[in-house]
Amino acid sequence: MSQFSSTPWIRIAILTAFAVSVTACGKGQAPAAPEKTAAPAVPPVATIDGTPISRVEYDTYLKSLLRGRPAADLTTEQKAQVLDELINMQLLASQGAKEGVDKDPEVAAQLDVVRMRVMADAESAKYLKDKEPTDAELHAEYDTAVATMDKTEYHARHILVSSKEAAEAAIKKIKGGAKFEDVAKAESTDSSKANGGDLGWFTLTRMAKPFGEAVKGLKKGEMTATPVQTQFGWHVIKLEDTRETAPPPFDQVKQQVSNGVMQKKLQAYVDGLKKTAKIEKTQ
């Protein structure tokens, strides 16, 4: 059911390896930076030509590689390999700074975009830190999603071809006595052809709009009388069956519902910022 998709509804402060390399590139200009007046509390994990790679940078890069897995999963050798990668990046970034690659317009734009993304993610996380949804908010969001979700599922087959003429020819064959499944196996260009065009169970929101409207207008066992065009080509569709489904239990989708509430809070925050900002679009 699309209202409870497993895709995360909000992206919170994920620093990519590219963002780390951007930081390293900026460090390549170390001679222009002010000298440190005191030794850092935590020693760097490495120093290259006087430029340190801090423990925080190492941990951030490692976190971006692990994608949620614990660092304890890595062996000592693997951790050493991660450090070697950072050292290689710093060497290349420093050399790039000497050669002025950061002055290239495309490179400068990439640096600006990555910095913008990191700062935006950090501000998002800061704003949402103390805004965990209440039970009332969670249940209100769940009830809204349930009320608007598509509760009907459809089981259909289709034949997908590249032209209207080919689809009309397929319809003629089926009306002449050929089995839908056999024509699908012989002529469809879709991967479902191996199963006689069987698409399994689906909700209309998952399908292209013309396809969904055609399916909704069919009765069980009925086939479209004329070809249906979508961005994928021309379809001949047969409805096998329909069924009504119950929404997932609240506890099963609670985290996704929470993500939805948080996303709305963040969007409201952004909308408020837009109201007080002077925004001029040139395209």
Number of C-alpha atoms within 10 A of each C-alpha: 19 13 17 21 10 11 8 13 17 15 11 16 16 15 18 18 16 15 21 20 20 22 17 24 23 17 19 21 16 16 10 8 8 7 8 7 6 6 7 9 6 9 12 15 15 16 13 12 10 9 18 18 20 16 14 12 18 18 15 18 22 19 18 17 15 13 10 8 11 10 13 8 10 12 10 10 9 11 16 12 12 17 19 13 13 22 19 14 18 27 18 16 23 22 15 17 19 12 10 10 15 19 12 9 10 11 13 12 13 15 19 12 13 18 15 12 15 17 13 14 17 15 14 20 15 13 13 16 9 8 12 14 17 11 11 9 14 21 16 14 17 24 12 11 16 18 11 9 15 18 15 16 17 21 18 22 26 26 29 28 23 14 13 17 12 18 24 17 12 24 23 13 14 15 13 9 8 13 12 22 20 16 19 25 18 12 16 26 15 16 13 18 22 14 14 20 27 20 15 14 16 16 17 20 13 11 13 13 13 14 19 16 13 20 23 14 10 17 14 14 10 15 23 18 14 15 25 18 20 14 7 11 17 24 29 28 25 25 22 18 16 17 10 10 11 10 17 13 9 15 9 10 16 18 15 22 24 21 19 21 23 19 18 14 17 18 13 12 14 12 12 11 11 11 9 8 9 7 8 6 4 4 3
